[in-house]
Amino acid sequence: MAVSEILIASLVEAVAALNNRVNEAADLKLIPGPKGDKGDQGERGEQGPPVSDADIKAAAEEWLAANITQPKDGEQGPQGEQGPQGERGPAPTEEEIKLAVDIWFEINSAKLRGADGRAGRDGVDGRDGIDGARGPAGDTGPRGAEGIGIALVEQRDEGSFWITLSDGRDFEIELPQGKGGGSFFYSPPQPQIGSFYSLVDQTDGVNNATPMRYEVTAISKGVHIVDLTKITVQEAGTYNIQFSAQLTNTDSAEYNVSIWLSKNGTNVDASTTDITVPKKHGSGDGHSVAAWNFFAEAQAGDYFELYWTAPSSLVFIEAKPARTTPMRPSEPSVILTVNRVDPI
C-alpha cells in the first residue's frame, strides 16, 4: 500500500490540533493605520496578516512526528491457526511525514482558515486642531468569517471512522488495511473467552483415563476446541478453566470418580480431585455434580484437557433432553467455560 494512503488516514487525528493553530493565527489583531496629518484624511487601515501555508504544514508535521507510528506485519502463525499480532512499528521518516502533509494540505486547505478580512474604510477628515494634532486613523477591516473545522473524529467500527464538522455535517472514511488484513489504526485487545458443552452421555471412562468431550461451541473468541477434547488458546496468558460434569450412578453401591487437568498431553501435577457419586436410592439414580476451576499459564497454541476415570460402567457423565411438568431445557453432560484473566 502506498505511504500516502496510510499516513493520510492518520492525519485526520491531527486536524483538531491544526484547527487550534489556525484559530490562534486568525485571532491576530489587524494593525491600525497611522494618524493622518492635520486636517488631512486618515490613511486606510492595513490588512491583518494571513495564516500562511507554512504555519499549517509545520503544525501537521510536528504533530505527526510525535504521535504517529507504523505497525509491522504480524508473524506468520502455524498452518490452520492465526499468527500473533505484530509489534507496533517505528515512526515514519521525515520524508514520509512531509509527503503526507503536502497531500493532506492540498485536499483540505480550503477548510483550514476563514475568509480574509475586508479592507478598512477610508478615514474621516481630521479636524483642525489648535495644537496641530494629526487626524484620527482610518477604521480597521472587520475580522474574517469563521472557517469550518473538525468538531469530532471517532472510530465507530473496525473498518472506518467518522468525521463531524463544526457545521454539523459528517462523513465516513474507510481505514487502510495492512497486509495481514488488520487496520493501521490501533484497536484495543479483544477478550479471550470460550463456552462449550456436550449433549451426549460420556461412558468410556471405566478404569481408563479419558478426556471429556465438547461437541457444541456456544462462544469462541481466541479459545477453541480441537478434536472435541483439546481446549486450545490463541494468545499467551493466564486462563481460568471452569467446568461442571453431571455424574450419575445406576448401581446400589457408591463410587469415587477422579478428575484432573492435562496440558499439551502431560498431566498437571497436583490437579486430581476424587468425588463420591451416591448409590441408587429406590427407583432414582444417584447423582453428583463435579464443578471447580483451574488457573493455568499458557503460551499461544497450548492446549488443555480435562480427564476422568471411574471404577464401574454403572457410573458415567450423563446428559438429559428437555423435560416437561415443568418445562426445563436440556441438561448437558459437561459444561466448560474458559477466559483469560491476566491484564491484556
The 8 nearest C-alpha neighbors of each residue, nearest first, counted from 0:
[[1, 2, 4, 5, 177, 178, 175, 176],
 [2, 0, 3, 4, 5, 6, 175, 7],
 [3, 1, 5, 4, 6, 0, 95, 99],
 [2, 4, 6, 1, 99, 5, 7, 98],
 [5, 3, 7, 2, 1, 6, 8, 175],
 [6, 4, 2, 3, 7, 8, 175, 9],
 [5, 7, 9, 8, 3, 4, 99, 10],
 [6, 8, 10, 9, 4, 3, 5, 99],
 [7, 9, 6, 10, 5, 11, 4, 174],
 [8, 10, 6, 7, 11, 12, 5, 67],
 [11, 9, 7, 13, 12, 8, 6, 14],
 [10, 12, 13, 14, 9, 8, 7, 152],
 [11, 13, 10, 14, 9, 15, 152, 8],
 [14, 12, 10, 11, 16, 15, 17, 62],
 [13, 15, 17, 11, 16, 12, 18, 10],
 [14, 16, 18, 17, 13, 149, 19, 12],
 [17, 15, 19, 14, 13, 18, 20, 62],
 [18, 16, 14, 20, 19, 15, 21, 58],
 [19, 17, 21, 15, 20, 16, 22, 14],
 [18, 20, 22, 16, 17, 21, 23, 15],
 [19, 21, 17, 23, 18, 22, 24, 16],
 [22, 20, 18, 24, 23, 19, 25, 17],
 [21, 23, 25, 19, 24, 20, 18, 26],
 [24, 22, 20, 26, 25, 21, 19, 27],
 [23, 25, 21, 22, 26, 27, 50, 20],
 [24, 26, 22, 23, 27, 21, 50, 49],
 [25, 27, 23, 24, 22, 28, 142, 21],
 [28, 26, 25, 24, 29, 23, 47, 48],
 [27, 29, 26, 30, 47, 25, 142, 48],
 [28, 30, 47, 46, 31, 27, 139, 45],
 [29, 31, 45, 47, 28, 32, 44, 46],
 [32, 30, 44, 139, 45, 29, 33, 136],
 [31, 33, 44, 136, 45, 42, 43, 137],
 [34, 32, 136, 35, 42, 31, 41, 44],
 [33, 35, 136, 135, 134, 133, 41, 32],
 [34, 36, 41, 134, 133, 39, 40, 42],
 [37, 35, 133, 39, 134, 38, 34, 41],
 [36, 38, 133, 134, 39, 132, 131, 125],
 [37, 39, 125, 127, 126, 36, 134, 124],
 [40, 38, 36, 125, 37, 124, 35, 41],
 [39, 41, 124, 123, 122, 125, 35, 42],
 [42, 40, 122, 35, 136, 137, 135, 34],
 [41, 43, 137, 122, 35, 32, 136, 40],
 [42, 44, 137, 121, 119, 32, 122, 120],
 [45, 43, 32, 139, 119, 31, 137, 138],
 [44, 46, 32, 30, 31, 43, 47, 139],
 [47, 45, 118, 29, 48, 44, 140, 116],
 [46, 48, 29, 30, 49, 45, 28, 116],
 [49, 47, 46, 50, 29, 27, 28, 25],
 [50, 48, 51, 47, 115, 25, 24, 46],
 [49, 51, 24, 25, 48, 52, 54, 21],
 [52, 50, 53, 54, 49, 55, 48, 56],
 [51, 53, 55, 54, 56, 50, 108, 104],
 [52, 54, 56, 51, 55, 57, 50, 58],
 [55, 53, 57, 51, 52, 56, 58, 50],
 [56, 54, 58, 52, 57, 53, 59, 17],
 [55, 57, 59, 53, 58, 54, 60, 52],
 [56, 58, 60, 54, 59, 55, 53, 61],
 [57, 59, 61, 55, 56, 60, 62, 17],
 [60, 58, 56, 62, 57, 61, 63, 55],
 [61, 59, 57, 63, 62, 58, 96, 64],
 [62, 60, 58, 64, 59, 63, 57, 65],
 [63, 61, 59, 65, 60, 64, 66, 58],
 [64, 62, 66, 67, 60, 65, 61, 59],
 [63, 65, 61, 62, 66, 60, 67, 90],
 [66, 64, 62, 63, 67, 61, 90, 60],
 [65, 67, 63, 64, 62, 68, 90, 61],
 [68, 66, 63, 90, 64, 65, 69, 91],
 [69, 67, 90, 89, 88, 91, 70, 66],
 [68, 70, 88, 89, 90, 91, 71, 87],
 [71, 69, 88, 87, 86, 183, 68, 72],
 [70, 72, 88, 85, 86, 87, 73, 69],
 [71, 73, 85, 74, 70, 179, 178, 177],
 [85, 74, 72, 84, 83, 75, 71, 82],
 [75, 73, 82, 83, 85, 76, 72, 84],
 [74, 76, 82, 73, 77, 83, 81, 78],
 [82, 75, 77, 81, 80, 74, 78, 83],
 [78, 76, 80, 79, 75, 82, 81, 300],
 [77, 79, 80, 76, 81, 75, 82, 300],
 [78, 80, 77, 81, 76, 82, 75, 300],
 [81, 79, 78, 77, 76, 82, 233, 300],
 [80, 82, 76, 83, 79, 77, 75, 233],
 [76, 81, 83, 75, 74, 80, 84, 73],
 [84, 82, 73, 74, 85, 81, 76, 234],
 [83, 85, 73, 82, 86, 74, 72, 81],
 [73, 86, 84, 72, 71, 74, 83, 87],
 [87, 85, 71, 88, 70, 84, 73, 72],
 [86, 88, 70, 71, 85, 69, 89, 68],
 [87, 89, 70, 69, 71, 68, 86, 90],
 [90, 88, 68, 69, 91, 87, 70, 71],
 [89, 91, 68, 69, 67, 92, 88, 64],
 [92, 90, 95, 68, 89, 96, 69, 93],
 [91, 93, 95, 94, 96, 90, 64, 97],
 [94, 92, 96, 95, 97, 91, 64, 60],
 [93, 95, 97, 92, 96, 98, 91, 99],
 [96, 94, 98, 92, 93, 97, 91, 99],
 [95, 97, 93, 99, 98, 94, 60, 100],
 [96, 98, 100, 94, 99, 95, 101, 93],
 [99, 97, 95, 101, 96, 100, 94, 102],
 [98, 100, 96, 102, 3, 97, 101, 7],
 [101, 99, 103, 97, 102, 98, 104, 96],
 [100, 102, 104, 98, 99, 103, 97, 105],
 [103, 101, 105, 99, 104, 100, 98, 106],
 [102, 104, 100, 106, 105, 101, 99, 107],
 [105, 103, 108, 107, 101, 106, 102, 100],
 [104, 106, 102, 103, 107, 108, 101, 109],
 [107, 105, 103, 104, 108, 102, 109, 101],
 [106, 108, 104, 109, 110, 105, 103, 111],
 [109, 107, 104, 111, 110, 105, 106, 112],
 [108, 110, 107, 111, 112, 106, 105, 104],
 [111, 109, 108, 107, 147, 112, 146, 148],
 [110, 112, 108, 109, 146, 148, 18, 21],
 [113, 111, 146, 110, 21, 114, 109, 145],
 [114, 112, 146, 145, 144, 143, 115, 111],
 [113, 115, 143, 144, 116, 112, 146, 145],
 [116, 114, 143, 117, 113, 49, 144, 142],
 [117, 115, 143, 142, 141, 140, 114, 118],
 [116, 118, 140, 141, 115, 119, 143, 46],
 [119, 117, 140, 46, 120, 116, 44, 139],
 [118, 120, 140, 139, 44, 138, 43, 117],
 [121, 119, 138, 122, 137, 43, 118, 139],
 [122, 120, 43, 137, 123, 119, 42, 41],
 [137, 121, 123, 41, 42, 40, 136, 43],
 [124, 122, 40, 41, 125, 121, 137, 135],
 [125, 123, 40, 39, 38, 41, 126, 122],
 [134, 124, 126, 38, 39, 40, 135, 37],
 [127, 125, 38, 128, 124, 134, 37, 39],
 [128, 126, 38, 37, 129, 125, 131, 132],
 [127, 129, 131, 130, 132, 126, 37, 133],
 [130, 128, 131, 127, 132, 126, 37, 133],
 [129, 131, 128, 132, 127, 133, 37, 126],
 [130, 132, 128, 129, 37, 133, 127, 36],
 [133, 131, 128, 130, 37, 134, 129, 36],
 [132, 134, 37, 36, 35, 34, 131, 135],
 [125, 133, 135, 35, 37, 34, 36, 41],
 [136, 134, 34, 41, 125, 35, 133, 137],
 [137, 135, 34, 41, 32, 33, 122, 42],
 [122, 136, 138, 43, 41, 44, 121, 42],
 [139, 137, 119, 120, 44, 122, 136, 140],
 [140, 138, 119, 44, 31, 141, 137, 29],
 [139, 119, 141, 118, 117, 116, 138, 142],
 [142, 140, 116, 117, 143, 139, 119, 118],
 [143, 141, 116, 144, 140, 117, 115, 29],
 [142, 144, 116, 115, 114, 113, 141, 145],
 [143, 145, 113, 114, 146, 142, 115, 116],
 [144, 146, 113, 143, 147, 114, 112, 142],
 [147, 145, 113, 112, 148, 110, 111, 144],
 [148, 146, 110, 165, 166, 145, 164, 111],
 [147, 149, 165, 164, 146, 18, 150, 111],
 [150, 148, 164, 165, 151, 163, 15, 14],
 [149, 151, 165, 164, 163, 148, 152, 15],
 [152, 150, 163, 149, 162, 153, 164, 15],
 [151, 153, 162, 161, 163, 12, 154, 150],
 [154, 152, 161, 160, 155, 151, 162, 163],
 [155, 153, 160, 156, 161, 159, 152, 157],
 [154, 156, 160, 153, 159, 161, 157, 158],
 [157, 155, 158, 154, 159, 160, 153, 161],
 [158, 156, 159, 155, 182, 154, 186, 174],
 [157, 159, 174, 156, 173, 182, 160, 175],
 [160, 158, 173, 174, 172, 156, 157, 154],
 [159, 161, 154, 155, 153, 172, 171, 173],
 [160, 162, 171, 153, 170, 152, 172, 154],
 [163, 161, 152, 169, 170, 151, 171, 164],
 [162, 164, 169, 151, 150, 168, 149, 167],
 [165, 163, 149, 150, 168, 166, 167, 148],
 [164, 166, 150, 148, 167, 149, 147, 163],
 [165, 167, 164, 168, 147, 148, 163, 150],
 [168, 166, 164, 165, 163, 169, 150, 149],
 [167, 169, 164, 163, 166, 170, 165, 162],
 [170, 168, 163, 162, 164, 167, 161, 171],
 [169, 171, 162, 161, 163, 172, 168, 160],
 [172, 170, 161, 160, 162, 173, 159, 169],
 [173, 171, 159, 160, 161, 174, 170, 162],
 [174, 172, 159, 158, 160, 175, 171, 8],
 [173, 175, 159, 158, 182, 176, 172, 8],
 [176, 174, 182, 5, 183, 173, 177, 4],
 [175, 177, 182, 180, 181, 183, 174, 178],
 [178, 176, 180, 181, 179, 182, 183, 175],
 [177, 179, 180, 176, 72, 181, 0, 73],
 [178, 180, 177, 181, 72, 73, 176, 182],
 [179, 181, 177, 176, 178, 182, 175, 183],
 [182, 180, 177, 176, 179, 183, 178, 184],
 [181, 183, 176, 184, 177, 175, 174, 180],
 [184, 182, 177, 176, 175, 185, 181, 70],
 [185, 183, 182, 186, 174, 9, 175, 181],
 [184, 186, 183, 187, 182, 70, 188, 87],
 [185, 187, 184, 188, 157, 182, 189, 183],
 [186, 188, 189, 185, 343, 190, 184, 157],
 [189, 187, 186, 190, 343, 191, 185, 84],
 [188, 190, 187, 191, 220, 343, 221, 186],
 [191, 189, 192, 188, 220, 339, 221, 338],
 [190, 192, 221, 220, 339, 338, 222, 189],
 [193, 191, 338, 220, 337, 222, 190, 219],
 [192, 194, 219, 218, 337, 222, 336, 220],
 [193, 195, 336, 218, 217, 335, 216, 337],
 [196, 194, 216, 335, 217, 215, 213, 334],
 [197, 195, 334, 213, 215, 333, 335, 331],
 [196, 198, 213, 333, 331, 214, 332, 199],
 [199, 197, 331, 318, 332, 196, 200, 330],
 [200, 198, 318, 197, 332, 201, 317, 331],
 [201, 199, 317, 318, 316, 332, 202, 198],
 [202, 200, 316, 315, 203, 199, 317, 332],
 [201, 203, 315, 204, 200, 316, 312, 205],
 [202, 204, 205, 201, 209, 207, 315, 312],
 [203, 205, 308, 207, 209, 309, 202, 206],
 [206, 204, 309, 207, 310, 311, 312, 203],
 [207, 205, 310, 309, 308, 204, 208, 311],
 [206, 208, 204, 205, 308, 209, 203, 309],
 [209, 207, 308, 307, 306, 204, 210, 206],
 [208, 210, 306, 204, 307, 207, 308, 211],
 [211, 209, 306, 305, 304, 228, 307, 212],
 [210, 212, 305, 306, 228, 209, 213, 307],
 [211, 213, 228, 227, 210, 214, 197, 333],
 [214, 212, 197, 196, 227, 215, 195, 228],
 [213, 215, 197, 227, 212, 196, 216, 195],
 [214, 216, 196, 195, 213, 197, 217, 198],
 [217, 215, 195, 218, 194, 196, 214, 219],
 [216, 218, 194, 195, 215, 219, 193, 196],
 [219, 217, 194, 193, 216, 220, 195, 192],
 [218, 220, 193, 222, 223, 192, 221, 194],
 [221, 219, 192, 191, 222, 193, 218, 190],
 [220, 222, 191, 233, 232, 219, 192, 223],
 [223, 221, 232, 193, 220, 219, 192, 231],
 [224, 222, 231, 219, 230, 225, 232, 221],
 [223, 225, 230, 229, 227, 231, 228, 226],
 [224, 226, 229, 227, 228, 223, 230, 231],
 [225, 227, 228, 229, 224, 212, 214, 213],
 [228, 226, 212, 213, 225, 214, 224, 229],
 [229, 227, 212, 226, 211, 304, 210, 225],
 [230, 228, 225, 304, 224, 303, 302, 231],
 [229, 231, 224, 303, 302, 223, 304, 228],
 [232, 230, 302, 223, 222, 301, 229, 224],
 [233, 231, 222, 300, 234, 301, 299, 221],
 [232, 234, 299, 221, 300, 222, 231, 235],
 [235, 233, 299, 232, 236, 298, 221, 300],
 [234, 236, 298, 299, 297, 233, 237, 232],
 [237, 235, 297, 296, 341, 238, 234, 339],
 [238, 236, 296, 341, 295, 339, 340, 297],
 [239, 237, 339, 295, 338, 294, 340, 240],
 [238, 240, 294, 338, 337, 293, 339, 241],
 [241, 239, 337, 293, 292, 238, 336, 294],
 [242, 240, 292, 336, 335, 291, 337, 239],
 [243, 241, 335, 334, 290, 291, 336, 292],
 [242, 244, 290, 334, 289, 333, 288, 335],
 [243, 245, 333, 289, 288, 332, 246, 316],
 [246, 244, 288, 332, 316, 317, 287, 247],
 [247, 245, 316, 287, 286, 288, 315, 244],
 [246, 248, 286, 315, 314, 285, 316, 317],
 [247, 249, 314, 285, 250, 313, 284, 278],
 [248, 250, 284, 313, 279, 285, 247, 314],
 [251, 249, 252, 279, 248, 278, 313, 253],
 [250, 252, 278, 279, 253, 249, 280, 248],
 [253, 251, 278, 250, 254, 279, 277, 248],
 [252, 254, 278, 277, 276, 251, 275, 255],
 [255, 253, 276, 275, 256, 252, 277, 310],
 [254, 256, 275, 274, 276, 273, 257, 309],
 [255, 257, 309, 274, 273, 308, 275, 254],
 [256, 258, 273, 307, 308, 272, 274, 271],
 [259, 257, 307, 271, 272, 306, 273, 256],
 [260, 258, 271, 270, 306, 305, 272, 307],
 [259, 261, 305, 267, 270, 304, 266, 306],
 [260, 262, 266, 304, 267, 265, 303, 264],
 [263, 261, 303, 265, 264, 302, 266, 267],
 [262, 264, 302, 265, 303, 301, 261, 304],
 [263, 265, 262, 261, 266, 303, 304, 302],
 [266, 264, 262, 261, 263, 267, 260, 303],
 [265, 267, 261, 260, 262, 268, 264, 259],
 [268, 266, 261, 260, 270, 262, 265, 269],
 [269, 267, 270, 266, 271, 260, 261, 259],
 [268, 270, 271, 267, 259, 272, 260, 266],
 [269, 271, 259, 268, 260, 267, 272, 258],
 [272, 270, 259, 258, 269, 257, 273, 260],
 [271, 273, 258, 257, 259, 274, 270, 256],
 [274, 272, 257, 256, 255, 258, 275, 271],
 [273, 275, 256, 255, 276, 257, 272, 289],
 [274, 276, 255, 254, 277, 256, 273, 253],
 [275, 277, 287, 254, 253, 286, 255, 248],
 [278, 276, 285, 253, 286, 275, 279, 248],
 [279, 277, 253, 252, 285, 251, 250, 248],
 [278, 280, 284, 285, 251, 249, 250, 283],
 [281, 279, 283, 282, 284, 278, 285, 251],
 [280, 282, 283, 279, 284, 251, 278, 285],
 [283, 281, 280, 284, 279, 249, 285, 251],
 [282, 284, 280, 281, 279, 285, 249, 286],
 [285, 283, 279, 249, 248, 280, 286, 247],
 [284, 286, 279, 277, 248, 278, 247, 276],
 [287, 285, 247, 246, 276, 277, 248, 284],
 [286, 288, 246, 276, 245, 289, 247, 285],
 [289, 287, 245, 244, 246, 290, 243, 286],
 [288, 290, 244, 243, 287, 245, 291, 274],
 [291, 289, 243, 242, 288, 244, 292, 241],
 [292, 290, 241, 242, 289, 243, 293, 240],
 [291, 293, 241, 240, 242, 239, 294, 290],
 [292, 294, 240, 239, 295, 241, 291, 238],
 [295, 293, 239, 238, 240, 237, 292, 296],
 [294, 296, 238, 237, 293, 297, 239, 240],
 [297, 295, 237, 236, 238, 294, 298, 235],
 [298, 296, 235, 236, 301, 237, 295, 299],
 [297, 299, 235, 301, 300, 234, 236, 296],
 [298, 300, 234, 235, 233, 301, 232, 297],
 [299, 301, 233, 232, 298, 231, 302, 234],
 [302, 300, 298, 299, 231, 297, 232, 263],
 [301, 303, 231, 230, 263, 229, 262, 232],
 [302, 304, 262, 230, 261, 229, 263, 231],
 [305, 303, 261, 229, 260, 210, 228, 230],
 [304, 306, 260, 210, 211, 259, 261, 307],
 [307, 305, 210, 209, 259, 258, 211, 208],
 [308, 306, 258, 257, 209, 208, 204, 210],
 [307, 309, 204, 208, 257, 207, 206, 205],
 [310, 308, 256, 205, 206, 311, 204, 314],
 [311, 309, 206, 205, 308, 312, 254, 256],
 [312, 310, 313, 205, 309, 314, 206, 254],
 [311, 313, 314, 205, 315, 202, 310, 309],
 [312, 314, 311, 249, 248, 250, 315, 247],
 [315, 313, 248, 312, 247, 311, 309, 249],
 [314, 316, 202, 247, 246, 317, 201, 313],
 [317, 315, 246, 201, 245, 332, 200, 247],
 [316, 318, 200, 332, 245, 315, 247, 246],
 [317, 319, 332, 331, 200, 199, 330, 198],
 [318, 320, 330, 329, 331, 317, 321, 198],
 [321, 319, 329, 330, 322, 318, 328, 198],
 [320, 322, 329, 328, 327, 319, 330, 323],
 [323, 321, 327, 326, 320, 328, 324, 329],
 [322, 324, 326, 325, 327, 321, 328, 320],
 [325, 323, 326, 322, 327, 321, 328, 320],
 [324, 326, 323, 327, 322, 328, 321, 329],
 [325, 327, 323, 324, 322, 328, 321, 329],
 [328, 326, 322, 321, 323, 325, 329, 324],
 [329, 327, 321, 330, 322, 326, 320, 323],
 [328, 330, 321, 320, 319, 331, 327, 322],
 [329, 331, 319, 318, 320, 332, 328, 321],
 [332, 330, 198, 318, 197, 333, 196, 334],
 [331, 333, 318, 317, 245, 316, 197, 244],
 [334, 332, 244, 197, 331, 196, 243, 245],
 [333, 335, 196, 243, 242, 195, 331, 244],
 [334, 336, 242, 195, 241, 194, 196, 333],
 [337, 335, 194, 241, 193, 240, 242, 195],
 [338, 336, 240, 193, 192, 239, 241, 194],
 [339, 337, 192, 239, 238, 191, 340, 193],
 [338, 340, 238, 191, 237, 341, 239, 192],
 [339, 341, 238, 237, 338, 239, 342, 236],
 [340, 342, 237, 339, 343, 236, 238, 338],
 [343, 341, 340, 339, 236, 237, 190, 188],
 [342, 341, 188, 190, 236, 189, 340, 339]]
